[in-house]
Amino acid sequence: MWRSLRVDLRAGKAYWQEVPPEEVAMGGRYRTARLLLEQEAYRFDPFSPENPLVFAVEPLAGTGFPTPTAPAWAPAAP
């Protein structure tokens, strides 16, 4: 089972969310883009506190597998 941690800084809450295996296989960049679209980040001003910021890792990160496994992060930038 794969999980992601979602943190709501305004509400001061954090919760775990299950992630389907096919989404994990797509990688961190896919996940960041999907989450930003899901939250409709394109509607927010880039400097607004409501603007989401997503951090993710590629599926093979931390395994020692010789591929680019850099973390992905995605803000809605100006």
C-alpha positions as CSV (number, residue, x, y, z in Angstrom):
1,M,0.0,0.0,0.0
2,W,1.3,3.4,-0.9
3,R,0.4,6.5,1.0
4,S,0.9,10.2,0.8
5,L,0.8,12.8,3.5
6,R,-1.5,15.8,2.9
7,V,-0.9,18.8,5.1
8,D,-3.4,21.7,5.5
9,L,-1.4,24.6,7.1
10,R,-4.5,26.8,7.5
11,A,-6.5,24.2,9.3
12,G,-3.4,22.8,11.1
13,K,-4.3,19.3,10.1
14,A,-2.4,16.5,8.4
15,Y,-3.8,13.2,7.1
16,W,-2.7,10.1,5.2
17,Q,-4.2,9.4,1.8
18,E,-3.9,6.1,-0.1
19,V,-2.3,6.3,-3.5
20,P,-3.2,3.7,-6.3
21,P,-0.2,1.6,-7.5
22,E,-0.7,2.8,-11.1
23,E,-0.3,6.4,-9.9
24,V,2.9,5.5,-8.1
25,A,4.3,3.9,-11.2
26,M,3.8,7.2,-13.2
27,G,6.2,9.0,-10.9
28,G,6.5,12.2,-8.8
29,R,6.1,14.6,-11.7
30,Y,2.9,13.0,-12.8
31,R,1.6,13.1,-9.2
32,T,2.4,16.7,-8.7
33,A,0.7,17.8,-11.9
34,R,-2.4,15.7,-11.1
35,L,-2.7,17.1,-7.6
36,L,-2.3,20.7,-8.8
37,L,-5.0,20.1,-11.4
38,E,-7.2,18.4,-8.8
39,Q,-7.0,21.4,-6.5
40,E,-7.5,23.8,-9.4
41,A,-4.3,25.6,-8.6
42,Y,-4.5,27.5,-11.9
43,R,-7.3,29.6,-10.3
44,F,-5.1,31.0,-7.5
45,D,-2.8,33.9,-7.5
46,P,0.7,32.5,-7.4
47,F,1.5,34.6,-4.3
48,S,-1.7,33.7,-2.5
49,P,-1.6,31.6,0.7
50,E,-4.3,29.3,-0.8
51,N,-1.9,28.3,-3.5
52,P,-0.9,24.7,-3.1
53,L,2.7,23.4,-3.0
54,V,3.3,19.7,-3.8
55,F,6.4,17.7,-3.0
56,A,6.8,14.2,-4.4
57,V,9.5,11.6,-5.1
58,E,10.0,9.3,-8.0
59,P,9.1,5.6,-7.4
60,L,12.7,4.4,-7.3
61,A,14.0,7.1,-5.0
62,G,16.1,5.7,-2.2
63,T,16.6,2.3,-3.8
64,G,20.1,2.9,-5.2
65,F,18.8,2.2,-8.7
66,P,20.9,4.2,-11.2
67,T,18.3,6.4,-12.7
68,P,17.3,10.1,-12.2
69,T,15.3,9.9,-9.0
70,A,15.3,13.5,-8.0
71,P,12.4,14.8,-5.9
72,A,9.8,16.8,-7.8
73,W,8.1,19.9,-6.4
74,A,5.5,21.9,-8.1
75,P,4.2,25.3,-7.1
76,A,1.8,27.3,-9.2
77,A,4.4,29.9,-10.3
78,P,3.8,33.2,-11.9
